[in-house]
Amino acid sequence: MNTPLEQTQLTSDNQAPLTPLADFRKSGRAPVEMHHLIFHHKKSLVEHGAICKFGRKWLVSEGHLFRWLREQGANAGRPKRPNEFNAD
């Protein structure tokens, strides 16, 4: 019989365990403010499999989320407003 850790390691990417957003935030494993991230980047996060909606709840795939952060992290802040582009 496999331990939960071994089961997690054996699962393929699309079989990764999903954690309710509230539980993920409370666990302290979220490296960023998740509600901010979802508000500004929901479409991209869903496309990458980092989050998915189940009824009224958001579920987080931790591995996909960290992969998304590594790939998109430089652009993951609040999108700049048009007048902010000229400030640089």
C-alpha positions in Angstrom: 0.0 0.0 0.0 1.4 3.4 -1.0 1.7 6.3 1.5 0.0 9.6 0.4 3.4 11.0 -0.5 4.2 8.0 -2.8 0.7 8.4 -4.4 1.4 12.0 -5.1 4.7 11.2 -6.7 3.1 8.5 -8.9 0.3 10.6 -10.3 0.7 12.2 -13.7 0.4 15.9 -14.2 -3.3 15.9 -14.9 -4.0 13.6 -12.0 -2.3 15.9 -9.4 -4.3 16.3 -6.2 -6.5 19.4 -6.1 -6.7 21.4 -2.9 -9.6 23.8 -2.0 -8.3 27.4 -2.3 -9.3 28.2 1.4 -7.3 25.2 2.6 -4.3 26.0 0.4 -4.2 29.6 1.7 -4.5 28.4 5.4 -1.7 25.9 4.9 0.9 28.6 4.4 2.2 27.0 1.2 0.8 29.8 -1.1 3.8 32.0 -2.0 1.5 34.8 -3.2 -1.9 36.3 -2.4 -4.1 33.9 -4.3 -7.2 36.0 -4.6 -5.1 38.8 -6.2 -3.6 36.3 -8.6 -6.9 34.8 -9.6 -8.5 38.3 -10.0 -5.8 39.4 -12.5 -4.8 36.1 -14.2 -7.8 33.8 -13.9 -7.9 32.8 -17.6 -4.1 32.0 -17.8 -4.2 30.0 -14.5 -7.2 27.9 -15.7 -5.5 27.3 -19.1 -2.4 26.1 -17.4 -4.3 23.8 -15.0 -3.2 25.7 -11.9 -6.8 26.3 -10.7 -10.2 25.0 -11.6 -13.7 25.9 -10.6 -15.8 23.2 -8.9 -19.3 24.6 -8.1 -18.6 27.7 -6.1 -15.1 26.7 -5.0 -11.7 27.2 -6.6 -9.4 24.2 -6.5 -5.6 24.6 -6.7 -3.2 22.2 -8.3 0.0 23.1 -6.4 2.4 21.7 -8.9 0.8 23.4 -11.8 0.6 26.7 -9.8 4.3 26.7 -9.1 5.1 25.8 -12.7 2.8 28.8 -13.8 4.6 31.1 -11.4 8.0 30.1 -12.7 6.9 30.7 -16.3 4.7 33.8 -15.8 6.1 35.2 -12.6 7.7 38.2 -14.2 4.4 39.3 -15.6 2.2 38.1 -12.7 1.6 41.4 -10.9 -1.3 43.8 -11.5 -1.5 44.7 -15.2 -0.3 48.2 -15.8 -2.8 50.9 -16.7 -2.2 52.8 -20.0 -1.0 55.9 -18.1 1.5 53.9 -16.2 3.4 52.8 -19.3 4.5 56.4 -19.9 5.9 56.7 -16.4 8.8 54.3 -17.1 
